Amino acid sequence: MKKFGVLLFAFLGLVSCSDDDDANVDPPFEGQSKSYDLTEVGESGVSGTATFDENEDGSVTITLDLDGTSEGVMHPAHIHFNSAAEGGEIALSLEPVDGDTGISETTVEMLDDKETEISFEDLMDFDGYINVHASADDLETLVAQTDIGGNALTGESVSYDLAEVDVEGVSGTATFYERENGETLVELDLEGTTEGNSHPAHIHMGSVEDAPGDIAITLTSVDGASGMSFTNVAMTDGTDDEEETAVSYEDLITYDGYINVHASADNLATLAAQGNIGANATE
């Protein structure tokens, strides 16, 4: 009986040790993942997703998955500094998108300068955007694009009407989109503009009813061919008497202001369209 008791104790000890070993095994790595929509530029017919996957070694795999690419064509792709509305230099070169499959896969640990390390968390806060180009011989033509990181849109937006003023047939909307970093993408979308014209645009202080008010923020001029303008807004313009000040999306949607869109840079006195924004807008 004594020998049997010793053997039983030893067996139970082995079982106990085995259970302890299993409890100390690290769980399998589950990296974070984030996807952004790549939207077509112009009428390229190319769109898809950009997915960022965190790897166990700290690197990040960036996968572009596009529909509408053409067989036999390779599409260069890059992450740029700043937002797409601002434009910026290349921060990180990605593998070209294979037109046969629509796929590009790049694993990264550093930016192109070979000095700046980049992690998944860094990319989630990155001040950047992705461009996908038509070809290596036609980098000027973009087929797809998206803002990433801090520039990604939250899904919150407010639109304001821009009414016809002095130029017959020109009217539209101004839409303010919130970014993850609290800044604002301001989109002007006008009908009735004509190719070859460029229309300066500004956010002014005060309301249309009390105009004229001082310029608070200069917007990108509206392209007459498309009727569109895109501006990243993070600061006011500043004046000789006042410095630039930070302005957030929340500030803008309650701002005491209005938008003027002018006939041309040579004819600022003639207004093409105008509308109250923020606190002055009527529901």
VODOKE-518442 format. One record per residue: x, y, z of N, C-alpha, C, O in turn; residue in three letters. Coordinates in steps of 0.001 Angstrom, whole numbers, plus 500000, padded with zeros to 6 digits. Atoms other than C-alpha are relative to their C-alpha. Example, Ala and Ser with C-alpha at 12.3 -4.5 7.8 and 13.67 -1.06 7.14 Angstrom:
<rs>
500890498810500000512300495500507800500900501200500000501936501181500665ALA
499180498810499940513670498940507140499230501090500730499739502198500899SER
</rs>
This chain:
<rs>
500842498793500000500000500000500000500872501250500000500551502247499353MET
499151498827499943502860502352500813500566500323498624500610501488498229LYS
499425499770501329504442501866497365498950500564499058499256501460498271LYS
501077499510500871501088502425495609499714501474500290499475502255499369PHE
500252498603499629500576505674497553501066500917499447500762502021498995GLY
498915499181500548504001506958496482499838500192498504500017501294497985VAL
500188499905501452503307506159492841498839500914499639498925501698498694LEU
501160499158500274499893507811492968500351501469500208499937502317499418LEU
499604498626499715501389510964494500500874500554498874500728501697498442PHE
499127499569501092504068511074491817499203500284498740499490501253498036ALA
500836499833501186501429510693489068499215501313500083499136502076499121PHE
500758498764499829499305513477490514500910501220499880500507502262499364LEU
499042498907500128502401515645490749500295500317498548500387501486498171GLY
499747499791501425503101515121487038498838500707499339499030501622498538LEU
501191499371500570499531516027486146499954501466500376499653502327499549VAL
500034498627499518499757519144488287501032500847499282500727501971498883SER
498958499266500707503050520216486685499603500262498563499843501347498033CYS
500425499854501387501616519625483227498971501110499864499030501905498926SER
501027498963500038498607521830483999500612501375500170500208502333499511ASP
499343498715499774500878524585485305500722500468498746500696501653498413ASP
499292499639501225502954524478482129499040500546498961499336501536498293ASP
500985499535500980499826524826479970499521501400500345499276502218499458ASP
500512498696499588498700527806482045500977501113499681500577502268499529ALA
498988498984500245501991529594481376500285500224498516501108501073498172ASN
499783499823501435501834529257477582499370501315499554498200501571499839VAL
500524498720500489501444532683475953498899499758498981498999498840498167ASP
501071500137500996498209533127473973500532500380498620501495501141498520PRO
499538499648501349498599533347470199499876501496499741498951502139500235PRO
499994498567500295499412536831468870498786500378499161498492499742498149PHE
501125499469500755496384538769467706500241501478499755499928502316500600GLU
499668498619500321497516541943465980498777500827499650497729500295499284GLY
501070499080500359495377544994465388499928500157498485500894499890497770GLN
500203499819501431493938545771461972499095501197499766498173501451500542SER
500821498834500349492479548870460311499925500115498478500933499983497785LYS
500193499858501445490991549377456831499450501375499659498678501961500418SER
500493498729500537490361552526454794499483499758498581500015498920497853TYR
500518500081501365488296552937451628500868500828499065501127502005499317ASP
499310499283501074490301553852448534498955500356498943498380499471498309LEU
501047499569500929487968555928446363500595500375498654501746500804498573THR
499512499694501342488267556446442621500237501494499858499549502307500475GLU
499694498611500319489788559677441343499568500243498561499898499473497659VAL
500532499747501337488081561256438369499015498912499619498114498569500384GLY
500851501096500465486429558546436347500845498771499697500648498101498683GLU
499066501108500209489156555920436731499317498644500070499767497688499438SER
500653501284499794486734553187437774500741499089500959500396497917501102GLY
499173500796499083489330552023440313499681500399501439499726501579501784VAL
500253499754498580488442551695443998500269498722500778500459497660500186SER
499752501199499192488976549317446906500300500355501432499686501263501993GLY
499672499795498588490556549161450360501510499995500210502267499403499440THR
498631500074499496493846549760452140499908499472501417499281500097502272ALA
500089500634498683494290547437455140501372499969500654502357499559500040THR
498773499986499214496943547861457842499893498904501066498988498930501900PHE
500000501109499044497762544699459832501281500032500834502385500082500292ASP
498860500024499085500023544677462897500575498593500081499833497624500250GLU
499319501287499918502605541867462941500666499826501364500909500798502079ASN
499450500323498676504110540118465975501359500644500225501695500986501359GLU
498667499416499856507591541519465285499975501525500018501032502155500048ASP
500118498546499959506247545110465326499875500647498646499568501835498553GLY
500166499454501344506189545547461578498509500074499655497659499556500378SER
501381499836500452503032546436459668499909499576498538500722499989497711VAL
500242500394501383501707544792456514498838500826499454497737500824500004THR
500998499131500632499823547196454232499563499333498703500372499118497800ILE
500544500675501179497558545531451673499017500917499283498035501371499871THR
500939499279500857495904547436448830499261498972499163499879498123498521LEU
500842500954500731493007545531447270499017500810499155498038501351499668ASP
500751499112500887491552547305444229499193499235498958499626498201498450LEU
500805500462501130488766546606441752500128501007498865500310502202499101ASP
499992499103501154488806548021438239501352500227499367501462501007498421GLY
498680499872500623492528547707437485500043499176498710499214498292498495THR
499908500651501318493639546537434030501169499032499948502228499298500517SER
498930500990500143495690543480433167501206500608499295501076501388498351GLU
498764499550500622499304544157432326500481501363500459501514501843499993GLY
499636498666499509499412547490434187500427499911501457499774499247502263VAL
499551499899498613501390548175437368499759501433500471500140502391499798MET
500383498692499489500126551050439517500854500372501213500654499808502289HIS
499213499568498841502719552793441747499098500539501106498049501121500831PRO
500800499556498856501428553579445246500921500508501100502002499963501322ALA
499191499390498945502722555740448081499114500527501112497952500871500891HIS
500579499219498917501823557108451483500709501343500015501938501401500061ILE
499461498643500000502300560884451459499766500670501348498870500281502098HIS
500238499151498839502644563417454271498811500933499721498519501254498569PHE
501131499065500040499649565710455014498733499302499528498710498084499352ASN
501260500534500510496084565253453833499981500100498485500785500818497891SER
500105499958501465495039564673450232499634501398499526500059501815498449ALA
500388498639500383493500568163450167501198500931499972501235501869499175ALA
498815499144499932496869569703451073501092499561499033501787500393498450GLU
498885500537500771499223567407449169501273499981500825501415500763501765GLY
498758500082499248502663566423450404500984499034499362500645498296498438GLY
498939500867500511505924564610449762499745498542500375498963498245501279GLU
500130501428499715506214560821449710500659499679501336501813500038501572ILE
499463500444498719506667559376453198500432498541499937501439498152500528ALA
499771501443500030506548555671452375499568499432498654498412499569498256LEU
500308500627501289506742553840449046499435498604500238500002497816500994SER
500625501307499912504429550839448718500289499198498742500656499762497711LEU
499858500830501189504697547904446353498928500398498975497783500642499356GLU
501012499646501011502959548726443033498837499010500016499010497829500317PRO
501172500858500116499440547383442606500071499256498678500200499871497619VAL
499984500831501201499443544495440144498619500090499341497612499685499922ASP
501269499838500691496769545282437581499286498694499726498063498678499586GLY
500624501310500238496174541562436988499164499547501192498104498943501024ASP
500680500470498787495149540937440611499341501118500801498444500876501608THR
500484498872499208494467544410441968500613500064501385500134500812502237GLY
499434500129498665496714543561444934501407500591500090502216500462499171ILE
498654499578499611499732545220446535500173499658501471499276499913502274SER
499737500345498601501316543957449770501399500451500376502376500062499736GLU
498732499433499562504081545798451622500115499865501513499195500245502237THR
499746500063498567505565545064455053501045501046500354502122501084499759THR
499162498837499721507125548130456665500355500070501483499602499624502349VAL
499552499693498644509094549079459762500535501421500089500639501987501178GLU
499422498664500029510556552426458639499446500767498808498988500178497829MET
500351499166501132509701555367456415501126499957498974502178499367499217LEU
499008500031501080511587555919453168501325500647500375502345500358499750ASP
498742499355499617514178558090454940500969499041500683502120499393500941ASP
499178501055499383515492554841456537500464500379501406501357499735501956LYS
499642499571498654515719556683459871498802499991500948498960499788502151GLU
501192499862499164512140557031461112499263498675500106498693498195499126THR
500743501236499789510670553876462621498505500298499993498076501368500423GLU
501447499812500094506944553416462033499294498743500487499516497654499957ILE
500742501125499443504650551185464084498538500098499597498122501059498950SER
501435499974500278500978550304463791499363501213500675498561501917500063PHE
500564498862499274500138552898466461500378501314499332499562502234499259GLU
499563498787500703502201555518464598499145500238498758498729501365498490ASP
500770499867501235500318554831461371498545500352500274497904501009499454LEU
501387499668499659496947555086463126499842501481500341498736502017500284MET
500022498560499709497875558670464113500652500812498888500762502033499001ASP
499150499361501007499807559469460933499255501098499252498079500957498917PHE
500532498882500796499232562771459137500334499696498543501333500181498013ASP
499651500447501338499058561201455689498819499580499158497671499612499600GLY
501001500501500942497184559882452675500683499076499007501905499102498860TYR
499478500936500993497589557199450004499591500447498604498434500793498365ILE
500256499800501425497881557836446268500328498718499235501360498091499473ASN
499708501076500952497618555098443637499981500624498616499008501272498232VAL
499803499308501270498883556216440230499649499113498809499573497889498918HIS
500378500723501215497944555265436683501104499042499559500830497897499201ALA
498867500841500411501426553936435857501290500711500382501269501874500785SER
498702499395499710505138554549436401500317501116499015501071502032499343ALA
499781498971501012505109556630433200498971501118500072499081502110499353ASP
501061498996499882502020558599434253499645500183501475498538499867501913ASP
500217499781498572502421559522437907499061501162500270498491501267501356LEU
500885498847499815500433562711437373498533499580500093497728500272500716GLU
501387500457500001497234560713436854499765499052501166500422498016501276THR
500353500835498858495708559288440031498774499165499663497854499635498993LEU
501161500864500227493316556337439942499219499750501289498022499469501244VAL
500684500207498720492529555983443665500764500731501095501965500978500976ALA
499398499174498947493176557883446886499209499859501296498006499599501272GLN
500701499939498714492364557974450598500862500680501052502087500555501033THR
499319499498498817493272559875453747500106498871501015499241497998501074ASP
499788501043499000494656557723456561500349500621501353500542501832501465ILE
499547499560498689495536557936460244499148501107500578497922501003500605GLY
500707498874499421494624561236461866499132500744499017498219501466499417GLY
500777499305501028493250562512458570498741499247499583497914499794498854ASN
501192500769500361490642559769458230498750500692500542498782501314501604ALA
501239499354499599487057560990458429499264499153501037499283497924500976LEU
500703500697498926484972560120461490498603499545499579498013498673500216THR
501375500260500411481672559999459582499054501119500391497901501140499961GLY
500807498836499623480406563223461171500176501105498961501297501379498533GLU
499930498909500973479551566055458752498779500900500116497731500496500619SER
501095499026500054477396569163458336500082500704498658501168501079498217VAL
500049499329501299476277570723455036499224501307500097498268501437500862SER
500642498689500053475307574311454272499724500359498537500505500021497647TYR
500349499575501356473569575780451221500793501243499615500969502162500415ASP
499364498820500588475471578208449004499084500485498880498937499818497857LEU
501017499499500929472934580343447153500616500865498908501668501476499097ALA
499612499137501116473271582110443811499973501462500440499080501886501173GLU
499963498572499668474286585772444119500034500825498713498988501212498193VAL
499866499122501173475658587744441148500226499253498693500033499820497617ASP
499728500788501202476561584952438714498856499024499802498659498118500611VAL
501204500794500221473472583361437236500310498509499891501231498099499184GLU
499911501453500118473088579624437720501011499331500894501105498104500896GLY
498985500607499126475894579129440268499459499881501426499109500883502050VAL
500434500259498625474853577534443571500496498612500387501011497874499546SER
499562501339499590475633574454445636500023499847501501499170500382502210GLY
499908500295498569476739573266449047501442500105500486502395499959499721THR
498719500103499292479585573526451533499817498936501061498926499048501903ALA
500110501090499021480128570334453545501265499948500841502377499918500313THR
498893500091499057482314570180456648500056498567500529499085498081501110PHE
499810501370499540483707566692457435501000499988501152502060500608501068TYR
499097500100498856485273565879460794501075498943499749500780497849499268GLU
498896500955500062488704564203460812500264499408501382499862499973502399ARG
499656500655498738489992561809463478500851500906500892500768500820502117GLU
499140499111499216492520564470464549499301501293500397499932502181500969ASN
500766498823499614489760567062465040500004501111498991499285502098499149GLY
499986499003501057490588569030461920498805499789499059497999498884499275GLU
501195500015500843488085569631459100500370499973498519501238500721498070THR
499955499953501458487830568778455414498784500799499546497646500407499803LEU
501082499167500512485777571536453767499881499759498496500818500010497738VAL
500268500290501419484231570518450430498958500975499481497856501059500022GLU
500961499162500710482575573074448145499613499277498727500477498814497982LEU
500518500719501162480371571535445459498964500897499323497836501033499797ASP
500847499021500674478898574023442983499542499519498631500281498834497923LEU
500529500196501352476717573702439905500024501338499274499916502395499895GLU
500065498786500804476820576197437041501327500661499729501367501672499027GLY
498683499454500313480563576872436987500448499483498630499908498495498131THR
499566500373501354482418576641433667501492499738499949502274500331500692THR
498596500377500168485689575101432554500840501211499648500434502067498862GLU
499088498887500255488624577481432546499923501085501049500806501941501121GLY
500140499005498937487359579541435480500482499431501336500445498222501565ASN
499607500361498648488685579510439036499375501025500942499501502230500726SER
500785499131499131486607580925441883500576500025501413500420499052502151HIS
499493499898498626488360582151445067498867499868501010497736500274500741PRO
501034500222498973486499581231448262500596500226501384501765499928501631ALA
499543499693498641486730582294451898498873499791501004497693499908500674HIS
500919499900498870485079581872455271500223501364500636501344501711501007ILE
499939498664499416484284585346456613499413500006501400498621499134501758HIS
500573499792498674483519586547460124498625500655499868498399501459498964MET
501325499417500023479901587435460878499051499223499109499334498095498707GLY
501024500650500816476798586630458870499837500715498662500321501832498481SER
500301499395501291475648587291455307499239501308500207499475502292499505VAL
500838498821499763473145589778456711500814501207500469500413502354500268GLU
499162498919499483475967591790458335501246500233499156502137500985499550ASP
498811499901500856478461591478455475500232501461499575499281502240499516ALA
498837500894500075481113592424454677500687499810501346500767500721502169PRO
499198500301498828483098590702457386501413499630499583501647499254498434GLY
498605500326500309486844590111457583500148498524499634499383497681500102ASP
499705501391500349488276586941456026500614499301501206501584499782501793ILE
499470500798498894488843584307458697500861498851499490501924498570500043ALA
499309501184500535489927581308456585499912500022498486498823500135497923ILE
499971500098501456491007581124452958499828498546499581500552497667500047THR
500247501344500517489624578080451139500649499845498636500967500834497977LEU
499490500268501345490978576422448011498989500488498974497786500277499133THR
500891499484501039489556578073444900499218498867499345499729497762499166SER
500846500985500670486675576251443219500432499870498547500539500864497829VAL
499641500280501393487713574612439949498742500088499138497770499371499372ASP
501188499805500827485294575781437261499583498764499240498393498561498998GLY
500326501198500786485514572507435329499205498991500815498262498387500303ALA
500665500998499155484421570311438243499000500605500975498109499917501472SER
500834499353499000482742572856440488500388499640501425499631499901502360GLY
499605500524498696484714571367443392501184500768500591502010501342499881MET
498871499469499249487069572649446060500136499180501272499140498858501920SER
499734500765498779488728570719448917501088500722500799502151501039500266PHE
499060499287499135490479572408451859500086499304501343499063498977501944THR
499837500461498620491957571021455061500119501233500889500986502081500677ASN
500015498831499119491190573515457818500413499585501403499772498743502032VAL
499520500240498642493167573465461057500277501307500738500302501343501968ALA
499653498715499417494003577152461595499245501112499280498871500969498116MET
500490498796500658492540580578460922501167500647499257502325500300499489THR
498955499370500797494444582800458485500932500873500823502132500940500557ASP
499219499016499286495597585328461028500013501316499231499746501338498029GLY
499946498671500619495968589042460312501254500708500483502065500141501215THR
498859499206499527498508591805460839499929500211501508500949500364502179ASP
500190499733498575497014592289464290499854498736500841500090498760502049ASP
500254501223499257496224588694465234500740498827499366500834498728498142GLU
499321501197500487498169585433464960498990498944499564497814499007499922GLU
500837501151500341496793582266463414499581499291501280500346499218502241GLU
500462500764498835494691580272465862499431498668499536498869498557498446THR
500528501326500333493752576615465907498476500044499964497841500716500777ALA
501452500073500111490201575856464800499626498557499683500122497972498720VAL
500388501402500143488564572449465157498679499885499255498019500884498968SER
501310500271500610485562570827463495498882500515500891497941501140500403TYR
501034499541499070483503571547466609499912501517500017498827502080500161GLU
500006498533500072484565575197466406499277500477498743498486501419498796ASP
500554499546501278483561575475462745498491499816499906497803500660499332LEU
501443500232500149480087573975463052499176500873500944497946500858500899ILE
500692499014499168479261576597465687500541501408499732500270502333500499THR
499294498749500279481264579418464062499045501107499556498060500850498864TYR
500748498814500436479860582925463583500597500455498671501446501345498630ASP
499367499714501278480627583034459878499123499732498796497983499284498921GLY
500662500283501271479642582765456231501059499779498929502217500155499106TYR
499083500289501108481221581646452946499652500870498804498485501005498435ILE
500117499316501286481781583787449867500783499232498942501928498846499177ASN
499297500527501170482662582270446481499947501090498939498867501549498569VAL
499899498835500872483871584938444061500029499616498521500312498473498164HIS
500038500243501447483563585290440293501381499619499477501494498708498657ALA
498635500303500431487358585281439794500966500760500886500555501612501674SER
498987499292499224490626586442441329500098501453499577500502502303500372ALA
499964498630500513490397589564439151498694500748500238498594501943499963ASP
501308499383499789486781590214440115499409499509501318498380498834501343ASN
500437500441498680486425589636443847498720500705500447498015500215501328LEU
501194499254499618483653592226444075498721499304499550497649499544500106ALA
501169500725500500481319589939442111499948498624500657500893497841500560THR
500153501265499297479999587013444140499258498991499136498224499298498543LEU
500671501082500725479132583714442491498991499302500895497884498987500459ALA
500896500691499061477606582082445582500385500380501418501504500822501679ALA
499795499545498628477242582737449289499074499239500947497975498839500560GLN
500878500654499036475890581123452455500506500085501409501715500075501644GLY
499634500000498575475846581293456238500426498597500435499977497596499876ASN
499544501274499442477601578563458236499918500045501514499668501098502100ILE
499879500065498561477852577401461819498800500552500736497660500168500471GLY
501060499432499175475859579436464316499004500819499200497882501042499655ALA
500873499145500815474386581563461509499106499228499043498204499806498435ASN
500777500795500953472954578696459457498589499787500533498373499644501736ALA
501383500300499635469211578166459432499707498555499670500151498047498640THR
500311501408500209467856574640459764498848499847499006498441498726498701GLU
</rs>
